[in-house]
Amino acid sequence: DSGLLRAPGFGIRDSGFDLAIRGGTIVTSTGAFDGDVGIRAGRIAAIGADVGPAADTLDATGRLVMPGGIDAHCHIDQKSSSGLMTADDFYTGGVSAACGGTTTIVPFAAQHRGQPLRGVVDEYLERARGRAFVDYGVHVIVSDPSAPGFGADLPALLSGGFPSIKVYMTYDALRLDDGQMIAVFEAAASVGAIVMVHAENTHLVAWATGRLVRSGRTEPRHHPASRPALAEAEATGRAIALAEAVGASVFIVHVSCRESLESIVAARARGVRVFAETCPQYLLLNAADMDGPGFDMAKFVCSPPLRTPADQEALWEALGAGHLDLVASDHAPYRLRDPLGKLAHGEDAPFTKIPNGMPGLELRLPLLFSEGVRKGRLTLEQFVRLTATSPARIYGLSPRKGDIAVGADADVAIWNPDLTQVVSCDGLHDAMDYTPFEEWCVTGWPETTVARGEVIWHQGQVHGAPGRGQFLPRPPTTAPDDGAR
């Protein structure tokens, strides 16, 4: 028993605070200090050396008290363009998030060809009702600007609680051409919304893939060679150029290589509103990890693909230097041994037929803490900024989310920085049958997660019911373009 929860007569109110977190080291994006947190009606009501009595108490002595994480790039309850559903819905994904110290997620309502955009969003919100376990916003994936009602739906959504959209520069069923991207950037810039871009040059990917297929190199281990770093770098530079011409804010998702970083850093230096993220898989895994025979290597198939150790080091350096804004999971949960997952086309399927993506929602924060903070690559303040504060500010969740501050939602993770565990799929809480980080030794884990003042994960037990999570409509976060360009 870690002694974190001590409250005889739990639930009996005897003061102005519903819950107090006492004796921990509070960490924000700007500093760390010892103190207590007093919570009332789901919000942080006081921070200080001694906030006084409370109905219930969490003893955080020897622990780190940090903002609940925000995973702003995860695929939950989402149907792919080929008709496959992700294994996690809003409940299993939310539970998995909470057990890893994440209290807010922003998944995607995905438009497919011919679908009205407003209908896609309404249907997605309906699936979340009654199932969501943690609070959530919603990004909108745009794949068909010719769909009925699109011209009215897009600006209404951008200014009506959904100020972030995602577009693809690859995948035939999803990608937009440059002209369509310009139109989307213009719509976003007019209201101060942000456009997320999956940047890969689709023609270069098709050329590299064709060479591999024609030579019979179709096993999963050949997937990285099919999507070269230059395909990502060229598309990253082009996306930034289109956004810059229009005056839009652009966010490059899942950056995986040095060449893309160079375009991002250069654009920022000339004042372009470009933001970027990376993911744990690109920081910790590389192409050599999947260079083995057989279908099991399908667990590592994602796009952009795993890169090189040199790319990993460049990403770590970029995080430390502030060239990347956040770390997201890109949780894309397709089960390995499931005909509705990565096995959809059989064990002998070429890598071109294997659903892309890896799970990572629960492990995002522990992995980054263990490999980043514990190994001296990141400070505690940088960790908080990359996982909570920056995503809240970029995506319109601040000041309600992303920080330990009076008036903010009481979303708090209490960490044991010295707790070491060996990762096992059986010990995780998603709906998956594998983790790409099986048997990794990880030091630093959240022992307790509090969401809007409610303890939802504590000492190995999940608390709370499906449907407790709330939808978070968000305002635009940048000034609308003035049309000067």
C-alpha positions as CSV (number, residue, x, y, z in Angstrom):
1,D,0.0,0.0,0.0
2,S,1.6,3.3,-1.1
3,G,-0.6,5.2,1.3
4,L,-1.7,7.7,-1.3
5,L,-5.4,7.7,-0.3
6,R,-6.1,8.3,3.4
7,A,-9.5,9.5,4.3
8,P,-11.5,7.8,7.0
9,G,-15.1,8.5,6.3
10,F,-14.3,9.0,2.6
11,G,-16.9,11.2,0.9
12,I,-18.0,13.0,4.1
13,R,-17.7,16.8,3.6
14,D,-16.1,18.6,6.5
15,S,-14.6,21.7,4.8
16,G,-14.8,23.9,1.8
17,F,-12.6,21.5,-0.3
18,D,-13.9,18.3,-1.7
19,L,-10.4,16.9,-2.2
20,A,-6.9,17.9,-1.2
21,I,-3.7,16.6,-2.7
22,R,-1.0,17.1,0.0
23,G,2.7,17.0,0.4
24,G,3.8,16.5,-3.2
25,T,6.1,18.3,-5.6
26,I,3.8,20.3,-8.0
27,V,5.3,20.5,-11.5
28,T,4.1,23.0,-14.1
29,S,5.5,24.1,-17.4
30,T,7.4,26.9,-15.7
31,G,8.6,25.4,-12.4
32,A,8.4,22.9,-9.6
33,F,7.6,23.6,-5.9
34,D,6.3,21.7,-2.9
35,G,2.7,22.4,-1.9
36,D,-0.9,21.2,-1.7
37,V,-3.7,21.4,-4.2
38,G,-7.3,22.1,-3.0
39,I,-10.1,21.0,-5.2
40,R,-13.7,22.1,-5.1
41,A,-16.6,21.3,-7.6
42,G,-14.2,19.7,-10.0
43,R,-11.9,22.7,-10.3
44,I,-8.6,23.7,-8.6
45,A,-9.6,26.1,-5.9
46,A,-6.3,26.7,-4.1
47,I,-2.6,26.0,-4.3
48,G,-0.3,26.6,-1.4
49,A,1.8,25.3,1.5
50,D,-1.3,24.1,3.4
51,V,-4.7,24.5,1.8
52,G,-6.4,23.4,5.0
53,P,-8.9,20.6,5.7
54,A,-10.8,18.7,3.0
55,A,-13.4,16.0,2.8
56,D,-11.0,13.6,1.2
57,T,-7.2,13.6,1.0
58,L,-4.6,12.2,-1.3
59,D,-1.2,12.0,0.3
60,A,1.4,12.7,-2.4
61,T,4.5,12.8,-0.2
62,G,7.5,11.8,-2.3
63,R,5.5,12.1,-5.5
64,L,5.2,14.4,-8.4
65,V,1.9,16.2,-8.9
66,M,1.6,17.1,-12.6
67,P,-1.2,18.2,-14.9
68,G,-3.2,15.4,-16.5
69,G,-1.9,14.7,-19.9
70,I,-3.5,15.8,-23.1
71,D,-3.2,13.4,-26.1
72,A,-4.1,15.5,-29.0
73,H,-3.5,12.9,-31.7
74,C,-5.2,9.5,-31.2
75,H,-7.6,7.4,-33.2
76,I,-10.6,6.2,-31.1
77,D,-13.8,4.6,-32.4
78,Q,-12.7,5.5,-35.9
79,K,-13.5,3.7,-39.2
80,S,-10.7,3.5,-41.7
81,S,-11.2,4.2,-45.4
82,S,-11.2,0.4,-45.9
83,G,-14.0,0.0,-43.4
84,L,-12.1,-1.3,-40.4
85,M,-12.9,0.0,-36.9
86,T,-10.2,0.7,-34.4
87,A,-10.2,-1.7,-31.5
88,D,-10.6,1.0,-28.9
89,D,-13.8,3.0,-28.4
90,F,-14.3,6.0,-26.2
91,Y,-14.5,3.9,-23.0
92,T,-11.6,1.5,-23.5
93,G,-9.5,4.2,-25.0
94,G,-10.4,6.6,-22.2
95,V,-9.6,4.0,-19.5
96,S,-6.3,3.3,-21.1
97,A,-5.5,7.0,-21.3
98,A,-6.4,7.5,-17.6
99,C,-4.2,4.6,-16.5
100,G,-1.3,6.3,-18.2
101,G,-1.9,9.7,-16.6
102,T,-3.8,11.3,-19.5
103,T,-7.1,13.0,-18.7
104,T,-8.1,14.6,-22.1
105,I,-8.0,13.2,-25.6
106,V,-8.6,14.7,-29.0
107,P,-9.5,12.0,-31.5
108,F,-10.8,12.3,-35.1
109,A,-14.2,12.4,-36.7
110,A,-13.2,11.1,-40.1
111,Q,-14.9,12.1,-43.3
112,H,-14.7,9.6,-46.2
113,R,-15.5,10.2,-49.8
114,G,-19.1,11.5,-50.4
115,Q,-19.9,12.0,-46.7
116,P,-21.4,15.3,-45.5
117,L,-19.0,16.8,-43.0
118,R,-21.7,17.9,-40.5
119,G,-23.2,14.4,-40.5
120,V,-19.8,12.8,-39.9
121,V,-19.2,15.0,-36.8
122,D,-22.7,14.5,-35.4
123,E,-22.5,10.7,-35.8
124,Y,-19.1,10.7,-34.1
125,L,-20.3,12.7,-31.1
126,E,-23.3,10.3,-30.8
127,R,-20.9,7.4,-30.5
128,A,-19.0,9.1,-27.7
129,R,-22.2,9.8,-25.6
130,G,-22.6,7.4,-22.8
131,R,-19.1,5.8,-23.5
132,A,-16.5,8.5,-23.0
133,F,-14.4,7.9,-19.9
134,V,-12.2,11.0,-20.1
135,D,-12.9,14.5,-21.5
136,Y,-12.5,14.9,-25.2
137,G,-12.4,17.4,-28.0
138,V,-12.7,16.3,-31.7
139,H,-10.6,17.1,-34.7
140,V,-12.2,16.7,-38.2
141,I,-10.6,14.8,-41.0
142,V,-11.4,16.3,-44.3
143,S,-11.0,14.1,-47.4
144,D,-13.7,15.2,-49.8
145,P,-14.3,19.0,-50.4
146,S,-16.9,18.0,-53.0
147,A,-19.2,16.4,-50.6
148,P,-22.8,17.8,-50.2
149,G,-22.9,20.9,-48.0
150,F,-19.2,21.1,-47.6
151,G,-18.9,24.8,-48.4
152,A,-21.2,25.6,-45.5
153,D,-20.3,22.9,-43.1
154,L,-16.5,23.5,-42.9
155,P,-16.6,27.2,-41.8
156,A,-19.5,26.4,-39.4
157,L,-17.6,23.6,-37.8
158,L,-14.3,25.6,-37.6
159,S,-15.9,28.4,-35.8
160,G,-18.4,26.3,-33.8
161,G,-16.2,24.2,-31.5
162,F,-14.0,22.2,-33.9
163,P,-11.1,24.6,-34.8
164,S,-8.7,21.9,-35.9
165,I,-8.9,19.8,-39.1
166,K,-6.6,17.2,-40.5
167,V,-5.8,16.6,-44.1
168,Y,-3.7,13.9,-45.8
169,M,-1.1,14.3,-48.6
170,T,-1.0,10.5,-49.1
171,Y,-3.4,7.5,-49.2
172,D,-5.6,7.6,-52.3
173,A,-8.9,7.4,-50.4
174,L,-8.0,10.4,-48.2
175,R,-5.5,12.7,-49.8
176,L,-6.2,16.2,-51.0
177,D,-4.4,17.8,-53.9
178,D,-2.5,21.1,-53.6
179,G,-5.5,23.1,-54.8
180,Q,-7.8,21.5,-52.3
181,M,-5.3,22.1,-49.5
182,I,-5.1,25.8,-50.4
183,A,-8.9,26.1,-50.2
184,V,-8.9,24.4,-46.8
185,F,-6.0,26.6,-45.5
186,E,-8.0,29.6,-46.6
187,A,-11.1,28.5,-44.8
188,A,-9.1,27.8,-41.6
189,A,-7.2,31.1,-41.8
190,S,-10.4,33.1,-42.1
191,V,-11.5,32.1,-38.6
192,G,-8.1,31.4,-36.9
193,A,-8.3,27.6,-37.0
194,I,-5.4,25.3,-37.5
195,V,-4.8,22.6,-40.2
196,M,-3.1,19.4,-39.2
197,V,-1.2,17.7,-42.1
198,H,-0.1,14.2,-42.6
199,A,2.8,15.1,-44.9
200,E,4.1,12.4,-47.3
201,N,4.6,12.8,-51.0
202,T,2.1,10.3,-52.4
203,H,3.8,9.9,-55.8
204,L,7.2,9.3,-54.3
205,V,5.7,6.7,-51.9
206,A,4.0,5.0,-54.9
207,W,7.3,4.9,-56.8
208,A,9.3,3.4,-53.9
209,T,6.5,0.9,-53.1
210,G,6.2,-0.2,-56.7
211,R,9.9,-1.0,-56.9
212,L,9.7,-3.1,-53.7
213,V,6.6,-5.0,-54.9
214,R,8.0,-5.7,-58.3
215,S,11.1,-7.2,-56.7
216,G,9.1,-9.4,-54.4
217,R,10.0,-7.5,-51.2
218,T,6.5,-7.4,-49.7
219,E,7.0,-8.7,-46.1
220,P,6.2,-6.2,-43.3
221,R,9.9,-5.5,-42.7
222,H,10.1,-3.8,-46.1
223,H,7.5,-1.2,-45.2
224,P,10.1,1.5,-44.0
225,A,11.8,1.4,-47.4
226,S,8.5,2.1,-49.1
227,R,8.1,5.5,-47.5
228,P,11.5,7.3,-47.7
229,A,12.3,10.2,-45.5
230,L,12.5,12.4,-48.5
231,A,8.8,11.8,-49.2
232,E,8.0,13.2,-45.8
233,A,10.5,16.0,-46.0
234,E,9.2,17.2,-49.4
235,A,5.6,17.1,-48.4
236,T,6.4,18.9,-45.1
237,G,8.1,21.7,-47.0
238,R,5.2,21.9,-49.5
239,A,2.5,22.0,-46.8
240,I,4.3,24.8,-45.0
241,A,4.7,26.7,-48.2
242,L,1.0,26.5,-49.0
243,A,0.1,27.5,-45.5
244,E,2.6,30.4,-45.6
245,A,1.2,31.7,-48.9
246,V,-2.3,31.7,-47.6
247,G,-1.4,33.0,-44.1
248,A,-2.7,29.9,-42.3
249,S,-1.5,28.1,-39.2
250,V,-0.3,24.6,-40.0
251,F,0.5,21.7,-37.7
252,I,2.8,18.9,-39.0
253,V,1.8,15.7,-37.3
254,H,4.0,12.7,-36.4
255,V,7.4,14.1,-37.5
256,S,9.8,11.2,-37.9
257,C,13.0,12.4,-39.6
258,R,15.8,15.0,-39.7
259,E,14.9,16.4,-43.1
260,S,11.3,17.4,-42.0
261,L,12.7,19.1,-38.9
262,E,14.9,21.2,-41.1
263,S,11.9,22.6,-43.0
264,I,10.0,23.3,-39.8
265,V,12.9,25.1,-38.1
266,A,13.6,27.2,-41.2
267,A,9.9,28.2,-41.6
268,R,9.7,29.2,-37.9
269,A,12.8,31.3,-38.4
270,R,11.0,33.4,-41.0
271,G,7.9,33.7,-39.0
272,V,5.5,31.1,-40.4
273,R,2.9,29.8,-37.9
274,V,4.0,26.2,-38.0
275,F,3.6,23.7,-35.2
276,A,4.8,20.1,-35.0
277,E,4.8,17.0,-33.0
278,T,6.5,13.6,-32.7
279,C,5.5,10.3,-31.1
280,P,7.1,7.8,-28.8
281,Q,7.6,5.2,-31.5
282,Y,9.8,7.6,-33.5
283,L,11.8,8.5,-30.4
284,L,12.3,4.9,-29.2
285,L,12.0,2.5,-32.1
286,N,13.7,2.3,-35.4
287,A,13.6,0.4,-38.6
288,A,16.0,-2.3,-37.3
289,D,13.4,-3.3,-34.7
290,M,11.1,-4.6,-37.5
291,D,13.8,-6.1,-39.7
292,G,12.7,-9.7,-39.1
293,P,10.8,-12.3,-41.1
294,G,7.1,-13.1,-40.9
295,F,3.9,-11.4,-40.1
296,D,4.7,-10.5,-36.5
297,M,6.6,-7.5,-37.8
298,A,3.2,-6.1,-38.8
299,K,3.0,-4.8,-35.3
300,F,5.5,-2.1,-36.3
301,V,3.8,-1.0,-39.5
302,C,2.9,2.7,-39.3
303,S,3.2,5.7,-41.5
304,P,5.5,7.6,-41.6
305,P,7.5,4.5,-40.9
306,L,10.2,3.9,-38.3
307,R,13.4,5.6,-39.2
308,T,17.1,5.5,-38.1
309,P,18.9,6.0,-34.9
310,A,20.2,9.3,-36.3
311,D,16.7,10.4,-36.8
312,Q,15.8,9.4,-33.3
313,E,18.6,11.5,-31.9
314,A,17.6,14.5,-34.0
315,L,14.0,14.3,-32.6
316,W,15.3,14.2,-29.0
317,E,17.4,17.2,-29.7
318,A,14.5,19.0,-31.3
319,L,12.3,18.4,-28.2
320,G,15.0,19.8,-25.9
321,A,15.5,22.8,-28.1
322,G,11.8,23.6,-28.5
323,H,11.6,22.9,-32.2
324,L,8.8,20.4,-31.6
325,D,5.7,21.5,-29.7
326,L,4.3,18.3,-28.2
327,V,4.5,14.5,-28.1
328,A,1.3,12.7,-29.0
329,S,0.7,8.9,-29.2
330,D,-1.0,8.7,-32.7
331,H,-2.7,5.7,-31.0
332,A,-4.1,3.6,-33.9
333,P,-5.3,0.4,-32.4
334,Y,-5.6,-2.4,-34.9
335,R,-5.2,-5.8,-33.2
336,L,-2.4,-8.0,-34.6
337,R,-4.0,-11.4,-34.6
338,D,-7.5,-10.3,-35.6
339,P,-9.2,-10.5,-39.0
340,L,-10.7,-7.1,-38.3
341,G,-7.3,-5.7,-37.5
342,K,-3.8,-6.2,-39.1
343,L,-4.7,-9.7,-40.1
344,A,-7.6,-8.4,-42.4
345,H,-5.9,-9.7,-45.5
346,G,-4.2,-12.8,-44.0
347,E,-0.7,-13.5,-42.8
348,D,0.7,-13.5,-46.4
349,A,-0.6,-10.1,-47.2
350,P,2.0,-7.6,-48.6
351,F,2.8,-4.6,-46.4
352,T,0.6,-2.5,-48.7
353,K,-2.5,-4.3,-47.3
354,I,-1.6,-4.1,-43.6
355,P,-3.5,-1.5,-41.6
356,N,-1.2,1.2,-40.5
357,G,-0.7,2.2,-36.9
358,M,0.5,1.3,-33.4
359,P,-1.2,1.5,-30.0
360,G,0.4,3.9,-27.5
361,L,-2.2,5.9,-25.6
362,E,-1.4,4.5,-22.1
363,L,2.3,4.3,-22.5
364,R,2.9,7.8,-24.1
365,L,3.6,9.5,-20.8
366,P,5.5,6.7,-18.9
367,L,7.8,6.1,-21.9
368,L,8.5,9.8,-22.4
369,F,9.2,10.3,-18.7
370,S,11.4,7.2,-18.4
371,E,13.4,7.8,-21.6
372,G,13.3,11.6,-21.5
373,V,13.2,12.9,-17.9
374,R,15.0,10.0,-16.2
375,K,17.8,10.0,-18.8
376,G,18.3,13.7,-18.7
377,R,17.0,14.5,-22.1
378,L,14.1,16.6,-20.8
379,T,13.5,18.6,-17.7
380,L,10.3,18.0,-15.7
381,E,9.0,21.4,-16.9
382,Q,9.6,20.4,-20.6
383,F,7.8,17.1,-20.0
384,V,4.7,18.9,-18.7
385,R,4.9,21.4,-21.5
386,L,5.2,18.8,-24.2
387,T,2.4,16.5,-22.9
388,A,-0.1,18.9,-21.4
389,T,0.4,22.7,-21.5
390,S,1.3,23.1,-25.2
391,P,-1.4,20.9,-26.6
392,A,-3.9,22.8,-24.5
393,R,-2.7,26.1,-25.8
394,I,-2.4,25.1,-29.4
395,Y,-5.8,23.3,-29.6
396,G,-8.0,25.7,-27.6
397,L,-8.2,23.8,-24.3
398,S,-6.4,26.4,-22.2
399,P,-6.8,27.7,-19.5
400,R,-9.3,25.0,-18.6
401,K,-6.9,22.2,-19.3
402,G,-3.2,21.6,-19.4
403,D,-2.0,23.3,-16.2
404,I,-2.1,23.2,-12.4
405,A,-3.6,26.6,-11.8
406,V,-6.5,28.1,-9.7
407,G,-9.6,27.9,-11.8
408,A,-8.5,25.1,-14.1
409,D,-10.2,21.8,-14.2
410,A,-8.8,19.5,-11.5
411,D,-7.0,17.2,-13.9
412,V,-4.0,15.9,-12.1
413,A,-1.7,12.9,-12.3
414,I,0.3,11.8,-9.2
415,W,3.5,10.2,-10.3
416,N,5.9,7.9,-8.5
417,P,9.1,8.9,-10.3
418,D,11.0,5.8,-9.0
419,L,8.5,3.1,-9.7
420,T,10.0,0.7,-12.3
421,Q,7.8,-1.8,-14.2
422,V,8.3,-4.0,-17.2
423,V,5.8,-3.3,-19.9
424,S,3.4,-6.1,-20.8
425,C,0.3,-6.1,-23.0
426,D,-1.5,-8.0,-20.3
427,G,-0.9,-5.2,-17.9
428,L,-2.3,-2.5,-20.1
429,H,-5.9,-1.4,-20.3
430,D,-6.6,-0.9,-24.0
431,A,-8.4,-3.4,-26.2
432,M,-5.3,-4.5,-28.0
433,D,-3.5,-7.9,-28.2
434,Y,0.0,-6.4,-28.4
435,T,2.2,-3.5,-27.6
436,P,5.3,-2.6,-29.6
437,F,7.0,-1.9,-26.3
438,E,6.6,-5.4,-24.8
439,E,9.3,-6.1,-22.1
440,W,10.5,-2.5,-22.0
441,C,11.7,-1.5,-18.6
442,V,10.1,1.8,-17.7
443,T,10.8,3.9,-14.6
444,G,8.2,6.5,-13.6
445,W,4.5,5.8,-13.6
446,P,1.3,7.7,-12.6
447,E,-0.1,6.0,-9.5
448,T,-3.2,8.1,-9.3
449,T,-5.2,10.1,-11.9
450,V,-7.8,12.7,-11.0
451,A,-10.1,14.1,-13.6
452,R,-12.3,17.1,-12.9
453,G,-11.8,16.3,-9.2
454,E,-12.8,12.6,-9.4
455,V,-10.2,9.9,-8.7
456,I,-10.5,7.6,-11.8
457,W,-7.2,5.6,-11.4
458,H,-5.7,4.7,-8.1
459,Q,-3.4,2.0,-6.8
460,G,-4.1,-0.3,-9.8
461,Q,-7.8,0.2,-9.8
462,V,-10.1,2.0,-12.3
463,H,-12.9,4.1,-10.8
464,G,-15.7,5.9,-12.6
465,A,-18.3,4.9,-15.1
466,P,-18.6,5.0,-18.9
467,G,-20.0,8.3,-20.0
468,R,-18.3,10.4,-17.3
469,G,-16.2,12.1,-19.9
470,Q,-17.4,15.4,-21.3
471,F,-17.2,16.9,-24.8
472,L,-15.0,20.0,-25.0
473,P,-16.0,22.5,-27.7
474,R,-13.0,24.7,-28.4
475,P,-12.4,28.2,-29.7
476,P,-9.9,29.0,-32.5
477,T,-6.5,29.7,-31.2
478,T,-4.9,32.1,-33.8
479,A,-6.0,35.4,-35.1
480,P,-8.0,35.2,-38.4
481,D,-5.9,36.0,-41.5
482,D,-6.4,39.7,-42.5
483,G,-6.3,38.8,-46.2
484,A,-3.1,40.8,-46.7
485,R,-1.4,38.0,-48.6
